[in-house]
Amino acid sequence: MMKDELKFYSRNRSRLNKTYRNEYILISGCRVVGHFSSPKEAYKVACKNFPNEDVLIQECGKETFQPRVYNPMVVL
């Protein structure tokens, strides 16, 4: 499921929020695979590159942690 992505973001939240402030990051497994100006852009890349996997799309720089978990095959 999303355990790896959520753990990765939680453990690295401070650094990611500083590095990608006001951007959306796409996390697959334990790595950031891209950063985007909108969640729609991140979702398009997720659909293309990770069609059968759960991914985490997270807005960085916010005080609260509200993950957006997607599985492109389920959403489409």
C-alpha positions as CSV (number, residue, x, y, z in Angstrom):
1,M,0.0,0.0,0.0
2,M,1.3,3.5,0.8
3,K,3.5,2.6,3.9
4,D,6.8,3.4,2.2
5,E,5.7,6.7,0.6
6,L,4.1,8.0,3.8
7,K,7.0,6.9,6.0
8,F,9.4,8.6,3.6
9,Y,7.5,11.8,3.6
10,S,7.0,11.8,7.4
11,R,10.7,11.2,8.0
12,N,11.9,13.8,5.5
13,R,9.1,16.4,5.8
14,S,11.2,19.3,7.1
15,R,13.8,18.9,4.3
16,L,11.2,18.4,1.6
17,N,9.1,21.4,2.7
18,K,12.2,23.6,2.5
19,T,13.5,22.2,-0.8
20,Y,10.1,22.1,-2.6
21,R,8.2,24.9,-0.9
22,N,4.9,25.7,-2.7
23,E,5.4,22.8,-5.1
24,Y,3.8,19.4,-5.4
25,I,6.1,16.4,-5.1
26,L,5.4,13.0,-6.5
27,I,6.7,10.2,-4.3
28,S,7.0,6.6,-5.4
29,G,8.5,4.1,-2.9
30,C,11.2,6.0,-0.9
31,R,12.1,8.7,-3.4
32,V,10.9,11.9,-4.9
33,V,10.4,11.3,-8.6
34,G,9.4,14.8,-9.5
35,H,8.2,18.2,-8.4
36,F,5.5,20.2,-10.1
37,S,3.6,23.5,-9.9
38,S,0.2,21.7,-9.7
39,P,-1.2,18.4,-8.5
40,K,-2.6,17.9,-12.0
41,E,0.9,17.9,-13.5
42,A,2.1,15.4,-10.9
43,Y,-0.9,13.2,-11.5
44,K,-0.3,13.1,-15.3
45,V,3.3,12.0,-14.7
46,A,2.1,9.4,-12.2
47,C,-0.4,8.0,-14.8
48,K,2.3,7.8,-17.4
49,N,5.1,6.4,-15.3
50,F,3.4,4.5,-12.5
51,P,0.1,3.3,-13.9
52,N,-0.3,0.2,-11.6
53,E,1.3,1.6,-8.4
54,D,0.2,3.8,-5.5
55,V,1.9,7.1,-5.4
56,L,1.9,10.1,-3.0
57,I,1.3,13.6,-4.3
58,Q,2.1,16.1,-1.6
59,E,2.0,19.9,-1.5
60,C,5.1,21.1,0.3
61,G,5.5,24.0,2.7
62,K,2.1,23.7,4.4
63,E,1.8,23.4,8.2
64,T,-0.6,20.5,8.0
65,F,0.1,17.1,6.5
66,Q,-2.7,16.2,4.1
67,P,-1.5,13.4,1.8
68,R,-3.0,12.8,-1.5
69,V,-2.7,9.1,-2.3
70,Y,-3.4,8.0,-5.8
71,N,-3.5,4.8,-7.8
72,P,-3.9,6.0,-11.4
73,M,-5.7,2.8,-12.4
74,V,-8.3,3.2,-9.7
75,V,-8.9,7.0,-10.3
76,L,-9.3,6.7,-14.1
